[in-house]
């Protein structure tokens, strides 16, 4: 079963949002997709809390997600994120193991 890495970032200052959005779209999301060797990546802003941004990286397995997010692979991404945003943007990471997946009938 697939697994997802979910990165939830809080951009507290509304003045940072446009810059963060552009940076994540043009630099960070493509870099993370490549470094992680994830199957796909997508992101979005919360409609209930406009300061919350989430990125989702899909992996073929839990082992692939755990491998991609440990050691050297993730450290360069964390360092770049911290260099660019410092304490202005907080974030959490969760690996979600898919245990059930249903598809609607056509």
Secondary structure, 3 states (H helix, E strand, C coil): CCEEEEEEEEECCHHHHHHHHHHHHHHHHHHHHHHHCCCEEEEEECCCCCCEEEEEEEECCHHHHHHHCCCHHHHHHHHHHHHHHHHHEEEEEEEEECCCCCCCCC
